């Protein structure tokens, strides 16, 4: 089982990603840690907390657009907690490369 060591937020600066996303540091044992970045996509909008997601779902229903959405989770498994700083550049690179495509795919799936 993974145990939460720390939770927080991170500023991203990417167009297809919310300006602030959730971050979690989890540990499985003394040798491995998991750095997780997460946000939600709903009806073309992004959010980082459950209340905002619920609001976006209600808004979609009121607009008769439905409430299709996705929880987007990116993560890196590291061998030692000391390597935690290396997760940022790895995840940044992934987001820079793939977030626009992910969000385009989400939007296309809702359009059908």
Residue pairs with C-beta under 8 A, 6 or more apart in sequence:
1 28
2 26
2 27
2 28
2 34
3 26
3 27
3 28
4 24
4 25
4 26
5 25
5 26
5 27
5 33
6 24
6 25
7 22
7 23
7 24
7 25
8 22
8 23
8 24
9 20
9 21
9 22
9 23
9 48
10 20
10 21
10 23
10 37
11 19
11 20
12 18
12 19
12 20
12 21
12 95
13 19
14 95
14 96
14 99
15 100
16 95
16 99
16 100
16 102
16 103
17 39
17 46
17 95
17 99
18 39
18 46
18 47
18 48
20 48
21 37
21 38
21 39
21 48
22 36
22 37
22 38
22 39
22 48
22 49
23 35
23 36
23 37
23 38
24 34
24 35
24 36
24 38
25 33
25 34
25 35
25 36
25 84
26 33
26 34
26 36
27 33
27 34
27 81
28 34
31 79
31 80
32 77
32 78
32 79
32 80
33 77
33 78
33 80
33 81
33 83
33 84
34 75
34 76
34 77
34 78
35 75
35 76
35 78
35 84
35 87
35 91
36 73
36 74
36 75
37 73
37 74
37 75
37 91
37 95
38 48
38 71
38 72
38 73
38 74
39 46
39 47
39 48
39 71
39 72
40 46
40 47
40 48
40 52
40 53
40 56
40 69
40 70
40 71
40 72
41 69
41 70
41 72
41 102
41 103
41 106
42 53
42 56
42 57
42 60
42 67
42 68
42 69
42 70
43 56
43 59
43 60
43 63
43 65
43 66
43 67
43 68
43 69
43 110
44 107
44 110
45 56
46 103
47 53
47 55
47 56
53 69
56 67
56 69
57 67
57 69
58 67
60 66
60 67
60 68
61 67
65 110
66 110
68 109
68 110
69 106
70 106
72 102
74 91
74 94
74 95
75 91
76 86
76 87
76 90
76 91
78 84
78 86
78 87
